[in-house]
Each structure stands twice: as structure tokens, then as C-alpha cells.
């Protein structure tokens, strides 16, 4: 291995520690680290500074370097990596260095990329993930989704808002940030495999102290189910809260989103036709999402109240979504729903998060 390669990578990054002099194996491992969004350290043998070995999130020891690692401190997260599928002595060398497992490339590449990404990002509590769905068109689901995200971010929680409705006009518009630079859904439409959570978050527009994945103003783009699964999984890995605004129709991509929700909120205007439409939506959504709850929005038709509507839908009642007289005026001025900290909408969302996060056991992050 050339000294230039060692100089470029040694001592940098928070990714795995790689120990090898095999140039071809190193190229493979650097490629896998790049795919996982991790920047590794590279050494020829056990680093002289003990903390480099001890503190690395994981250690990838090449077959060629196993003998040089025999005296290293025993720790978890050491993996012996090579390409020879028929090496009879590989397990003996793995035991000698205290390796957790033996990996043979290229067969183990996909699995190893996931483990590298987990180690680099940290695997902690996943975000409490809440989906918002309208019982009928114009129910106010997008308004509630934005307000929930804004109020969560205002408390200091790591917050992401995901726009799952390509025909909704774009949540960045509701947040007054349609011109803000950052990646939108078309950039992720064909994503396959794992998406690095940190890279996803850093690439998105930052609006009102939260990250937003919305749509651009171009032609409609079809989000493949695998892309929805990968992007939402990446969003959830960072902890905090994730809010997803979803359409009423359930296609394969929406079903993937529903499968990752901790709970869903069905926004239902207080009128009979809306209740009838919401019942059909609830029936479809409940096939995938077990925890679906009703949020009722006034004004009320004669003879209806929020309890009757929730009972008619056979859903638990979260409460009544309050009217906020200044909402339209605020949005015309570029202020998003929930931005009035003392307003009734923000109060509703704050109370919701207090109950939901207490039940989930999450803490501010």
C-alpha cells in the first residue's frame, strides 16, 4: 500500500477503523464506507494510540493483518474481512484477534454497508413517527402536519417533516420555503438500499429549525416503494420526531410509509359526508397501520360532535382541531401553521406531543 493512501485517510473521520496492507481489499472497504456515508481511519497494523483502536465504532481487519493484531485489546465490533472463500484457517485467525465474525467479499458487501452505516451514525432510539391523513380532500391534514413539526422543533427536538403527497402542492410552500436550497423528493425517487441518515438530513432544506423533504415544482415523479422505505428508515434513525403528511389513497409507496409509522392521525371535518369518506380511508389505512386515531375539525354540522364522529369511525379520539382565525393571514405573510406559540393550534399540537412522547418514552434530542 502506498504511503500517499495512508496519509490521505489516517486519523480522520468517525467511521470504522480499517487495518490492512492489501491494496485491493482496502479499495473495496473504502468503497463500502463511501456507500454507507462513513469516513474511515486506515492503519497498517494496530494503531500506536490505543484510543484509535478502542474508540472506533467498529474495526475491519484484513486477512493480511490478522497476525499483526493478535496483541490488540479485546473489544466488540472487530470483524475479519477477506476474499478467499475456501481459507481453512480463517476461523483460527478470527479467534486469535477476538473477532465477532468473519466476512467474505463480495458476498457480505450489502450486510457490511448496513453495519458500517449503523456504527457511523449510532444506533439509538428511533424517532417517534406520526403520519397525518385527511379524511377527505381539504380536511386540513397538511396544516396539522406542518403545525406538529413546527411545535416539536420549537421545543428543541430533532424534527423532520416528510411530504408524502406528490399532489399536495408541497409542504415547503406552507412553510414559506419553496425557494430554500436543498434536495427534494425527485432526488431520492430512485433510491435503493440504505440511505445514510446524517447525509439525508444535511441535504434537506432547513426551515423553522426543522428539516423538510418536499416536492419541487417540476413534473410529477413516482416514488418507488423501496425509495420510500429507505428514506423514511433513514429519517427515523436520527431520533426525535418525524411527521409524515400522507395522501388518502394507499398505493405501494404509501403502504411502505404507513408500515413505519408509530401512529396515524386522521383529520375529519365535522360533517356527515366527510365522516362517510373518512370511514373508507380509515378502513384502508387500518389494514397496514394499527394505531390510527381521529382528529375532528369544526365547525360542526347539526347533531354532530367529536365523540360521535370518533365512535362512528371506530377510532380513538385525539381531540378537536381548533380554529385559528389568523391562520390565513399568517400564511400570506410567510409564517407556517403553528408558528404562533400562544395560538390554539400550537397549544393543541404541544399537548399532543406531551402525551405521545410520554407514552413513547422519548426524550428531547
C-alpha positions as CSV (number, residue, x, y, z in Angstrom):
1,X,0.0,0.0,0.0
2,X,1.4,3.4,-0.9
3,X,2.2,6.0,1.8
4,X,0.0,8.5,0.0
5,X,-3.1,6.4,0.6
6,X,-2.3,6.2,4.3
7,X,-1.6,9.9,4.6
8,X,-5.0,10.7,3.0
9,X,-7.1,8.6,5.3
10,X,-5.2,8.0,8.5
11,X,-6.6,9.6,11.7
12,X,-9.7,11.2,10.1
13,X,-13.4,10.6,10.4
14,X,-15.7,8.8,12.8
15,X,-16.2,5.8,10.6
16,X,-14.7,2.3,11.1
17,X,-11.0,1.6,11.7
18,X,-9.6,-0.4,8.8
19,X,-6.4,-2.4,9.4
20,X,-4.8,-3.8,6.2
21,X,-2.0,-3.5,3.7
22,X,-3.9,-5.3,1.0
23,X,-4.5,-2.5,-1.6
24,X,-7.3,-4.3,-3.4
25,X,-9.1,-5.2,-0.2
26,X,-8.6,-1.6,1.0
27,X,-10.2,-0.3,-2.2
28,X,-13.2,-2.5,-1.6
29,X,-13.6,-1.4,2.0
30,X,-13.2,2.3,1.2
31,X,-15.9,1.9,-1.5
32,X,-18.3,0.3,1.0
33,X,-17.6,3.0,3.6
34,X,-18.4,5.7,1.0
35,X,-21.7,3.9,0.2
36,X,-22.5,4.0,3.9
37,X,-21.7,7.7,4.3
38,X,-18.8,6.9,6.6
39,X,-15.2,8.2,6.6
40,X,-12.8,5.6,8.0
41,X,-9.4,5.6,9.5
42,X,-6.8,3.4,7.8
43,X,-3.7,1.8,9.5
44,X,-1.3,-0.9,8.5
45,X,-1.4,-2.6,11.9
46,X,-2.8,-1.9,15.4
47,X,-2.6,1.9,15.9
48,X,0.1,3.2,18.3
49,X,-2.5,5.3,20.0
50,X,-4.7,2.8,21.9
51,X,-7.8,5.0,21.7
52,X,-7.8,4.7,17.9
53,X,-8.5,1.0,18.4
54,X,-10.6,1.2,21.5
55,X,-12.9,4.1,20.5
56,X,-13.5,3.3,16.8
57,X,-17.2,2.4,16.3
58,X,-16.1,-0.8,14.6
59,X,-12.8,-2.4,13.4
60,X,-12.3,-4.1,10.0
61,X,-9.2,-6.3,10.0
62,X,-8.0,-7.6,6.7
63,X,-6.9,-11.2,6.4
64,X,-3.3,-10.0,5.7
65,X,-3.2,-8.0,9.0
66,X,-4.7,-10.6,11.4
67,X,-1.2,-11.7,12.7
68,X,-0.3,-8.1,13.4
69,X,-3.5,-7.6,15.5
70,X,-3.1,-10.6,17.9
71,X,-2.0,-8.4,20.8
72,X,-4.7,-5.8,20.5
73,X,-7.1,-5.1,23.3
74,X,-10.2,-7.4,23.1
75,X,-13.3,-5.5,22.2
76,X,-16.6,-5.9,20.5
77,X,-17.1,-4.8,16.9
78,X,-14.0,-6.4,15.4
79,X,-14.6,-8.2,12.0
80,X,-12.1,-10.2,10.0
81,X,-12.5,-9.4,6.3
82,X,-11.1,-11.1,3.2
83,X,-12.0,-12.6,-0.2
84,X,-10.8,-16.2,0.0
85,X,-13.9,-18.3,0.3
86,X,-12.0,-21.5,1.0
87,X,-9.4,-20.5,3.5
88,X,-9.4,-23.3,6.2
89,X,-7.5,-21.2,8.8
90,X,-9.8,-18.1,8.8
91,X,-11.7,-19.1,11.9
92,X,-8.5,-19.7,13.8
93,X,-7.2,-16.2,13.0
94,X,-10.6,-14.7,13.9
95,X,-10.4,-16.3,17.4
96,X,-6.9,-15.1,17.9
97,X,-7.9,-11.5,17.4
98,X,-11.3,-11.8,19.2
99,X,-13.3,-11.0,16.0
100,X,-17.1,-11.1,16.3
101,X,-17.5,-12.5,12.8
102,X,-15.7,-13.4,9.6
103,X,-16.8,-11.7,6.3
104,X,-16.0,-12.8,2.8
105,X,-16.3,-10.3,0.0
106,X,-18.2,-9.7,-2.3
107,X,-20.9,-11.9,-0.7
108,X,-21.1,-9.9,2.5
109,X,-21.0,-6.4,0.9
110,X,-24.6,-5.4,1.4
111,X,-24.7,-6.6,5.0
112,X,-21.4,-4.8,5.7
113,X,-22.6,-1.5,4.3
114,X,-25.5,-1.6,6.7
115,X,-23.3,-2.4,9.7
116,X,-20.8,0.4,8.8
117,X,-23.7,2.9,8.5
118,X,-25.1,1.8,11.8
119,X,-21.8,2.2,13.5
120,X,-21.0,5.6,12.0
121,X,-24.5,7.0,12.7
122,X,-25.0,5.3,16.1
123,X,-28.0,3.1,16.7
124,X,-30.1,4.7,19.4
125,X,-33.8,5.3,19.9
126,X,-35.7,5.8,16.6
127,X,-37.8,8.8,16.1
128,X,-41.4,8.8,17.1
129,X,-43.0,8.8,13.7
130,X,-46.5,10.3,13.2
131,X,-48.5,10.3,10.0
132,X,-51.3,12.7,9.2
133,X,-54.0,11.8,6.7
134,X,-57.1,13.7,5.5
135,X,-60.5,12.1,5.9
136,X,-61.5,13.9,2.7
137,X,-59.9,16.5,0.4
138,X,-59.3,19.8,2.1
139,X,-59.6,18.3,5.6
140,X,-56.5,20.3,6.9
141,X,-54.1,17.4,7.2
142,X,-51.2,19.3,5.7
143,X,-51.8,22.2,8.0
144,X,-51.8,19.9,11.0
145,X,-48.7,18.1,9.8
146,X,-46.8,21.4,9.5
147,X,-48.0,22.7,12.9
148,X,-47.0,19.4,14.6
149,X,-43.5,19.7,13.1
150,X,-43.1,23.4,13.9
151,X,-44.2,22.9,17.5
152,X,-41.9,19.9,18.0
153,X,-38.9,21.8,16.6
154,X,-39.6,24.8,18.8
155,X,-39.0,22.6,21.9
156,X,-35.5,21.7,20.7
157,X,-36.3,18.2,19.4
158,X,-34.7,17.0,16.3
159,X,-37.6,17.2,13.8
160,X,-38.1,16.1,10.2
161,X,-41.2,16.7,8.1
162,X,-41.8,14.4,5.2
163,X,-44.2,15.3,2.4
164,X,-45.7,12.0,1.2
165,X,-48.3,13.5,-1.1
166,X,-47.0,14.4,-4.5
167,X,-50.3,16.2,-5.4
168,X,-50.5,18.3,-2.3
169,X,-48.6,21.3,-3.6
170,X,-45.5,21.0,-1.4
171,X,-45.2,21.4,2.3
172,X,-42.2,23.8,1.7
173,X,-44.8,26.2,0.3
174,X,-46.8,26.1,3.6
175,X,-43.6,26.7,5.5
176,X,-42.7,29.7,3.3
177,X,-39.5,28.0,2.0
178,X,-40.1,26.9,-1.6
179,X,-37.1,28.9,-2.7
180,X,-34.8,27.5,0.0
181,X,-31.9,25.4,-1.4
182,X,-31.8,21.7,-0.6
183,X,-32.8,18.3,-2.0
184,X,-36.4,17.4,-2.8
185,X,-38.2,14.1,-3.5
186,X,-37.1,13.8,-7.1
187,X,-33.5,13.5,-5.9
188,X,-34.5,10.4,-3.9
189,X,-37.1,8.8,-6.2
190,X,-34.9,6.0,-7.4
191,X,-33.1,5.3,-4.1
192,X,-32.3,1.7,-3.5
193,X,-30.8,0.1,-0.4
194,X,-29.8,2.1,2.6
195,X,-29.8,5.9,2.7
196,X,-27.4,7.4,5.2
197,X,-29.4,9.3,7.8
198,X,-26.9,12.0,8.5
199,X,-26.4,12.7,4.8
200,X,-30.1,12.8,4.2
201,X,-30.7,15.3,7.0
202,X,-27.9,17.6,6.0
203,X,-29.1,17.6,2.3
204,X,-32.6,18.8,3.1
205,X,-33.9,22.4,3.4
206,X,-33.8,23.8,6.9
207,X,-36.9,25.8,7.7
208,X,-38.1,27.0,11.1
209,X,-35.5,24.8,12.9
210,X,-36.7,21.6,11.2
211,X,-35.7,19.6,8.1
212,X,-38.2,19.2,5.3
213,X,-38.4,16.7,2.5
214,X,-40.9,18.1,0.0
215,X,-41.5,18.2,-3.8
216,X,-40.1,20.5,-6.4
217,X,-42.2,22.5,-8.8
218,X,-41.5,20.2,-11.8
219,X,-43.5,17.3,-13.3
220,X,-44.9,14.7,-11.0
221,X,-42.5,12.0,-10.0
222,X,-43.4,8.4,-9.0
223,X,-41.7,7.4,-5.7
224,X,-40.9,3.7,-5.8
225,X,-41.8,1.7,-2.6
226,X,-38.2,0.9,-2.0
227,X,-37.2,4.6,-2.1
228,X,-40.0,5.5,0.4
229,X,-38.8,2.7,2.7
230,X,-35.2,3.7,2.6
231,X,-35.8,7.4,3.0
232,X,-38.2,7.0,6.0
233,X,-35.9,4.5,7.7
234,X,-33.0,7.0,7.4
235,X,-35.2,9.8,8.8
236,X,-36.2,7.7,11.7
237,X,-32.7,6.6,12.7
238,X,-31.8,10.1,13.9
239,X,-34.2,10.1,16.9
240,X,-36.5,12.9,17.9
241,X,-39.8,13.1,15.9
242,X,-40.7,12.6,12.2
243,X,-44.0,13.9,10.8
244,X,-45.3,12.4,7.5
245,X,-48.1,14.1,5.5
246,X,-49.8,11.3,3.5
247,X,-52.5,11.2,0.8
248,X,-55.8,9.4,1.2
249,X,-55.1,6.9,-1.5
250,X,-52.9,4.0,-0.4
251,X,-50.5,2.8,-3.2
252,X,-47.4,0.7,-2.6
253,X,-45.2,3.6,-1.6
254,X,-47.8,5.0,0.9
255,X,-48.2,1.4,2.3
256,X,-44.4,1.4,2.9
257,X,-44.7,4.8,4.8
258,X,-47.7,3.5,6.9
259,X,-45.7,0.5,7.9
260,X,-43.1,2.7,9.5
261,X,-45.5,4.9,11.5
262,X,-45.9,4.7,15.2
263,X,-49.3,6.2,15.0
264,X,-51.5,8.0,12.5
265,X,-53.9,10.9,12.8
266,X,-57.0,11.0,10.6
267,X,-58.3,14.6,10.2
268,X,-62.0,14.6,9.8
269,X,-64.2,17.7,9.2
270,X,-67.4,17.6,11.3
271,X,-69.9,16.9,8.5
272,X,-71.7,13.7,7.5
273,X,-70.2,13.4,4.0
274,X,-66.7,13.8,5.4
275,X,-67.4,11.2,8.0
276,X,-68.5,8.8,5.3
277,X,-65.4,9.5,3.2
278,X,-63.2,9.2,6.3
279,X,-64.6,5.8,7.1
280,X,-63.4,4.4,3.8
281,X,-60.0,6.0,4.3
282,X,-59.8,4.5,7.8
283,X,-60.7,1.1,6.6
284,X,-57.9,1.1,4.0
285,X,-55.3,2.6,6.2
286,X,-56.0,0.3,9.1
287,X,-55.1,-2.7,7.0
288,X,-51.4,-1.5,7.4
289,X,-51.4,0.8,10.4
290,X,-52.7,-0.5,13.7
291,X,-52.7,2.8,15.7
292,X,-54.9,5.2,13.8
293,X,-56.7,8.0,15.8
294,X,-59.2,10.7,14.9
295,X,-58.8,14.4,15.0
296,X,-62.1,16.3,14.4
297,X,-62.2,19.7,12.8
298,X,-65.1,22.1,13.2
299,X,-67.4,23.8,12.6
300,X,-69.9,21.1,13.4
301,X,-73.0,20.1,11.4
302,X,-76.2,19.9,13.4
303,X,-76.3,16.9,15.7
304,X,-72.6,16.1,15.4
305,X,-69.8,16.3,18.0
306,X,-66.3,15.0,18.1
307,X,-67.1,12.0,20.3
308,X,-70.0,10.8,17.9
309,X,-67.6,11.1,14.9
310,X,-64.8,9.1,16.6
311,X,-67.3,6.4,17.6
312,X,-68.7,6.3,14.0
313,X,-65.2,5.8,12.7
314,X,-64.4,3.3,15.5
315,X,-61.2,5.2,16.2
316,X,-59.8,6.6,19.4
317,X,-60.3,10.4,19.7
318,X,-57.3,12.7,20.0
319,X,-59.4,15.8,20.2
320,X,-60.8,18.7,18.3
321,X,-58.5,20.6,16.0
322,X,-59.1,24.2,16.9
323,X,-59.8,27.0,14.5
324,X,-57.1,29.8,14.4
325,X,-58.6,33.0,13.0
326,X,-55.2,34.4,11.9
327,X,-54.0,31.3,10.1
328,X,-54.6,32.5,6.6
329,X,-53.2,35.9,7.3
330,X,-50.1,34.3,8.8
331,X,-49.6,32.1,5.8
332,X,-49.9,35.0,3.4
333,X,-47.1,36.6,5.4
334,X,-44.9,33.5,5.2
335,X,-45.5,32.2,8.7
336,X,-46.2,28.5,8.9
337,X,-49.1,26.8,10.8
338,X,-48.3,26.5,14.5
339,X,-45.9,29.5,14.5
340,X,-48.0,31.4,17.0
341,X,-46.6,29.9,20.1
342,X,-49.6,31.0,22.2
343,X,-52.2,30.2,19.5
344,X,-54.8,27.5,19.8
345,X,-53.3,25.3,17.0
346,X,-49.8,25.4,18.7
347,X,-51.5,24.6,22.1
348,X,-53.3,21.6,20.5
349,X,-50.0,20.3,19.0
350,X,-48.0,20.9,22.1
351,X,-50.5,18.9,24.2
352,X,-50.4,16.1,21.6
353,X,-46.6,15.8,21.7
354,X,-46.6,15.8,25.5
355,X,-48.9,12.9,25.6
356,X,-47.4,11.0,22.7
357,X,-43.8,11.4,23.8
358,X,-44.6,10.5,27.4
359,X,-46.2,7.3,26.2
360,X,-43.3,6.6,23.8
361,X,-40.7,7.3,26.5
362,X,-38.7,9.6,24.1
363,X,-36.7,12.5,25.4
364,X,-35.7,15.8,23.9
365,X,-32.9,15.4,21.4
